[in-house]
Amino acid sequence: MNWVTIVWSMAAAASLTLAGVHLLVWARDRTARVNLLFAVTATLVAAFALMVLRLMYAETPAEYGVWHRWVHVPIGLALKTLLKCPL
């Protein structure tokens, strides 16, 4: 296993851990909408990290193109949830 795979997997795991913590905080206090938005954003960032990892190991240009198209979905949704977050 390459060190790049380990680092990207650790980044995705850290994002999912943060998402879980903020989801639990939101579950205890349903008025804390910011925690829910952060949990969704962190989950989408983890999905982005895993898709980029798949991009790195694409074996054909067609496979790279498919993953490159799909990588825009979690980033677009993450940006949309960040824009809804009150500062």
Backbone as ProteinMPNN parsed JSONL, in Angstrom:
{"seq_chain_A": "MNWVTIVWSMAAAASLTLAGVHLLVWARDRTARVNLLFAVTATLVAAFALMVLRLMYAETPAEYGVWHRWVHVPIGLALKTLLKCPL", "coords_chain_A": {"N_chain_A": [[0.849, -1.169, 0.0], [0.55, 2.18, -0.83], [1.972, 5.235, 0.488], [0.505, 7.489, -0.076], [-2.091, 6.583, -0.409], [-2.626, 5.819, 2.205], [-2.518, 8.289, 3.565], [-4.592, 9.785, 2.312], [-6.746, 8.148, 2.95], [-6.701, 8.392, 5.717], [-7.332, 11.091, 5.957], [-9.959, 11.097, 5.005], [-11.105, 9.466, 6.967], [-10.736, 11.059, 9.231], [-12.41, 13.196, 8.598], [-14.882, 11.883, 8.573], [-14.991, 11.141, 11.253], [-15.178, 13.639, 12.549], [-17.619, 14.378, 11.442], [-19.319, 12.488, 12.634], [-19.13, 13.191, 15.362], [-20.22, 15.799, 15.368], [-22.738, 15.215, 14.416], [-23.783, 13.756, 16.546], [-23.828, 15.777, 18.471], [-25.73, 17.445, 17.335], [-27.914, 15.721, 17.438], [-28.493, 15.638, 20.141], [-29.226, 18.258, 20.639], [-31.51, 19.598, 18.88], [-31.883, 22.13, 17.872], [-29.461, 23.115, 17.155], [-28.535, 23.762, 14.384], [-26.295, 24.325, 12.888], [-24.398, 22.422, 13.573], [-25.449, 20.145, 12.361], [-25.266, 20.886, 9.66], [-22.496, 21.084, 9.46], [-21.801, 18.402, 9.903], [-22.891, 17.182, 7.636], [-21.378, 18.472, 5.66], [-18.77, 17.621, 6.338], [-19.026, 14.884, 5.854], [-19.423, 14.93, 3.1], [-16.968, 15.949, 2.299], [-15.325, 13.824, 3.002], [-16.283, 11.926, 1.184], [-15.453, 13.183, -1.144], [-12.662, 13.015, -0.809], [-12.265, 10.243, -0.996], [-13.111, 9.821, -3.608], [-11.212, 11.283, -5.038], [-9.016, 9.76, -4.437], [-9.694, 7.483, -5.882], [-9.484, 8.621, -8.389], [-6.725, 8.941, -8.572], [-5.87, 6.349, -8.906], [-6.945, 5.505, -11.293], [-7.147, 3.487, -14.148], [-7.654, 3.739, -16.841], [-8.255, 6.292, -19.329], [-11.0, 6.685, -19.667], [-12.125, 5.714, -17.282], [-10.981, 7.545, -15.541], [-12.243, 9.858, -16.458], [-14.927, 9.356, -15.763], [-14.82, 9.268, -12.919], [-13.858, 11.84, -12.532], [-15.992, 13.412, -13.362], [-17.914, 12.684, -11.424], [-16.761, 13.614, -9.088], [-17.394, 16.219, -8.78], [-19.896, 16.353, -7.643], [-19.994, 15.867, -4.697], [-18.453, 18.07, -3.908], [-19.843, 20.292, -4.904], [-22.25, 20.04, -3.46], [-21.221, 20.293, -0.871], [-20.296, 22.925, -0.902], [-22.732, 24.18, -1.197], [-23.973, 23.547, 1.255], [-22.253, 24.889, 2.965], [-22.736, 27.519, 2.277], [-25.261, 27.877, 3.319], [-24.814, 27.982, 5.984], [-24.972, 29.922, 8.866], [-22.929, 32.672, 9.751]], "CA_chain_A": [[0.0, 0.0, 0.0], [1.314, 3.406, -0.996], [1.755, 6.194, 1.579], [-0.535, 8.431, -0.51], [-3.358, 5.936, -0.086], [-2.802, 5.876, 3.655], [-2.79, 9.673, 3.962], [-5.929, 10.164, 1.845], [-7.72, 7.394, 3.745], [-6.727, 9.003, 7.044], [-8.07, 12.357, 5.844], [-11.383, 10.75, 4.917], [-11.517, 8.968, 8.272], [-10.828, 12.209, 10.141], [-13.627, 13.925, 8.244], [-16.034, 11.107, 9.044], [-15.014, 11.226, 12.71], [-15.746, 14.947, 12.867], [-19.041, 14.345, 11.089], [-20.023, 11.728, 13.654], [-19.198, 13.974, 16.593], [-21.172, 16.899, 15.199], [-24.064, 14.627, 14.287], [-24.234, 13.445, 17.907], [-24.16, 17.044, 19.131], [-27.008, 17.885, 16.771], [-28.967, 14.812, 17.901], [-28.85, 16.016, 21.509], [-29.84, 19.587, 20.614], [-32.005, 19.727, 17.505], [-31.866, 23.523, 17.416], [-28.095, 23.413, 16.715], [-28.552, 23.43, 12.953], [-24.934, 24.466, 12.358], [-23.722, 21.132, 13.742], [-25.942, 19.255, 11.311], [-24.661, 21.306, 8.389], [-21.089, 20.706, 9.491], [-21.728, 16.946, 9.748], [-23.133, 16.89, 6.221], [-20.221, 18.951, 4.907], [-17.638, 16.742, 6.609], [-19.282, 13.636, 5.139], [-19.19, 15.186, 1.677], [-15.517, 16.086, 2.121], [-14.797, 12.459, 3.033], [-16.617, 11.323, -0.113], [-14.551, 13.813, -2.116], [-11.319, 12.454, -0.636], [-12.245, 8.886, -1.538], [-13.208, 9.908, -5.071], [-9.905, 11.726, -5.54], [-8.169, 8.577, -4.347], [-10.022, 6.665, -7.055], [-8.904, 9.311, -9.547], [-5.285, 8.671, -8.61], [-5.617, 4.972, -9.317], [-7.679, 5.162, -12.514], [-6.278, 2.772, -15.075], [-7.929, 4.155, -18.212], [-8.787, 7.652, -19.393], [-12.455, 6.652, -19.503], [-12.39, 5.597, -15.856], [-10.62, 8.843, -14.959], [-13.294, 10.805, -16.815], [-16.128, 9.071, -14.968], [-14.581, 9.732, -11.55], [-13.696, 13.298, -12.559], [-17.337, 13.991, -13.405], [-18.614, 12.446, -10.166], [-16.12, 14.315, -7.977], [-18.015, 17.534, -8.655], [-21.142, 16.255, -6.87], [-19.844, 16.183, -3.272], [-17.918, 19.418, -3.704], [-20.948, 21.224, -5.117], [-23.162, 19.953, -2.322], [-20.541, 20.843, 0.303], [-20.333, 24.377, -1.026], [-24.116, 24.608, -0.952], [-24.243, 23.515, 2.699], [-21.476, 25.942, 3.609], [-23.397, 28.801, 2.031], [-26.44, 27.938, 4.177], [-24.381, 28.071, 7.372], [-24.856, 31.306, 9.335], [-21.629, 32.969, 10.377]], "C_chain_A": [[0.899, 1.239, 0.0], [1.012, 4.366, 0.154], [0.681, 7.207, 1.203], [-1.919, 7.867, -0.191], [-3.65, 6.021, 1.411], [-3.186, 7.28, 4.098], [-4.195, 10.102, 3.539], [-7.006, 9.42, 2.62], [-7.828, 7.958, 5.158], [-7.482, 10.329, 7.023], [-9.569, 12.102, 5.761], [-11.904, 10.255, 6.261], [-11.647, 10.105, 9.286], [-12.084, 13.02, 9.86], [-14.871, 13.189, 8.732], [-16.135, 11.111, 10.568], [-15.613, 12.55, 13.17], [-17.238, 14.992, 12.552], [-19.844, 13.601, 12.144], [-20.181, 12.493, 14.958], [-20.236, 15.085, 16.473], [-22.6, 16.39, 14.998], [-24.63, 14.258, 15.66], [-24.602, 14.716, 18.675], [-25.508, 17.55, 18.634], [-28.155, 17.01, 17.276], [-29.403, 15.143, 19.329], [-29.56, 17.36, 21.565], [-30.267, 19.886, 19.179], [-32.046, 21.165, 17.003], [-30.484, 23.929, 16.914], [-27.932, 22.984, 15.26], [-27.156, 23.498, 12.333], [-24.173, 23.149, 12.486], [-24.177, 20.123, 12.701], [-25.327, 19.61, 9.964], [-23.182, 20.942, 8.335], [-20.923, 19.202, 9.3], [-21.939, 16.544, 8.283], [-21.923, 17.306, 5.376], [-19.012, 18.043, 5.111], [-17.807, 15.389, 5.917], [-19.019, 13.801, 3.646], [-17.7, 15.363, 1.378], [-14.852, 14.713, 2.151], [-15.088, 11.736, 1.713], [-15.718, 11.887, -1.207], [-13.156, 13.206, -2.021], [-11.231, 11.042, -1.215], [-12.353, 8.877, -3.058], [-11.897, 10.372, -5.689], [-8.905, 10.577, -5.469], [-8.429, 7.637, -5.52], [-9.477, 7.297, -8.338], [-7.424, 8.993, -9.693], [-4.97, 7.283, -9.132], [-6.429, 4.547, -10.531], [-6.712, 4.553, -13.523], [-6.491, 3.179, -16.528], [-8.412, 5.607, -18.203], [-10.302, 7.7, -19.217], [-12.834, 6.552, -18.022], [-12.068, 6.909, -15.144], [-11.722, 9.873, -15.238], [-14.564, 10.61, -16.009], [-15.953, 9.587, -13.547], [-14.439, 11.249, -11.501], [-15.059, 13.993, -12.637], [-18.031, 13.853, -12.053], [-18.02, 13.215, -8.996], [-16.725, 15.705, -7.765], [-19.274, 17.504, -7.784], [-20.926, 16.552, -5.38], [-19.298, 17.58, -3.02], [-19.014, 20.46, -3.899], [-21.926, 21.228, -3.957], [-22.521, 20.519, -1.053], [-20.529, 22.364, 0.258], [-21.741, 24.91, -0.748], [-24.444, 24.578, 0.549], [-23.449, 24.577, 3.435], [-22.118, 27.313, 3.417], [-24.641, 28.97, 2.894], [-26.09, 28.169, 5.641], [-24.275, 29.545, 7.795], [-23.517, 31.536, 10.024], [-21.784, 33.906, 11.493]], "O_chain_A": [[1.879, 1.316, 0.742], [-0.075, 4.32, 0.732], [0.007, 7.737, 2.088], [-2.808, 8.598, 0.247], [-4.784, 6.265, 1.821], [-4.086, 7.444, 4.922], [-4.913, 10.719, 4.326], [-8.059, 9.983, 2.918], [-8.916, 8.0, 5.732], [-8.195, 10.651, 7.973], [-10.358, 12.816, 6.381], [-13.022, 10.587, 6.652], [-12.566, 10.108, 10.104], [-12.747, 13.481, 10.789], [-15.803, 13.808, 9.244], [-17.237, 11.087, 11.117], [-16.453, 12.581, 14.069], [-18.023, 15.572, 13.301], [-20.936, 14.035, 12.511], [-21.239, 12.451, 15.586], [-21.041, 15.286, 17.382], [-23.559, 17.065, 15.37], [-25.823, 14.43, 15.907], [-25.568, 14.729, 19.437], [-26.328, 18.027, 19.419], [-29.254, 17.511, 17.516], [-30.566, 14.945, 19.681], [-30.402, 17.583, 22.435], [-29.473, 20.367, 18.37], [-32.229, 21.387, 15.806], [-30.346, 24.989, 16.304], [-27.282, 21.984, 14.953], [-26.874, 22.8, 11.359], [-23.389, 22.798, 11.604], [-23.373, 19.329, 12.211], [-24.915, 18.726, 9.214], [-22.676, 20.537, 7.289], [-20.002, 18.768, 8.609], [-21.244, 15.67, 7.765], [-21.501, 16.571, 4.484], [-18.305, 17.732, 4.153], [-16.828, 14.812, 5.445], [-18.458, 12.911, 3.007], [-17.231, 14.965, 0.312], [-13.91, 14.468, 1.398], [-14.234, 11.019, 1.191], [-15.274, 11.155, -2.092], [-12.535, 12.914, -3.044], [-10.237, 10.688, -1.85], [-11.759, 8.026, -3.721], [-11.516, 9.896, -6.759], [-8.048, 10.439, -6.342], [-7.496, 7.063, -6.082], [-9.06, 6.592, -9.258], [-6.929, 8.799, -10.804], [-3.918, 7.066, -9.733], [-6.587, 3.351, -10.778], [-5.603, 5.049, -13.72], [-5.604, 2.986, -17.359], [-8.916, 6.093, -17.191], [-10.827, 8.669, -18.668], [-13.757, 7.227, -17.566], [-12.799, 7.331, -14.248], [-12.085, 10.658, -14.362], [-15.208, 11.582, -15.613], [-16.834, 10.267, -13.021], [-14.858, 11.878, -10.529], [-15.25, 15.051, -12.037], [-18.666, 14.797, -11.585], [-18.711, 13.448, -8.003], [-16.582, 16.293, -6.693], [-19.671, 18.536, -7.244], [-21.614, 17.417, -4.837], [-19.646, 18.209, -2.02], [-19.099, 21.415, -3.128], [-22.378, 22.285, -3.518], [-23.202, 21.154, -0.248], [-20.733, 23.016, 1.281], [-21.907, 25.965, -0.136], [-25.114, 25.477, 1.056], [-23.924, 25.117, 4.435], [-22.045, 28.166, 4.301], [-25.041, 30.1, 3.174], [-26.956, 28.511, 6.447], [-23.57, 30.325, 7.154], [-23.041, 30.693, 10.784], [-20.8, 34.269, 12.137]]}, "name": "protein", "num_of_chains": 1, "seq": "MNWVTIVWSMAAAASLTLAGVHLLVWARDRTARVNLLFAVTATLVAAFALMVLRLMYAETPAEYGVWHRWVHVPIGLALKTLLKCPL"}
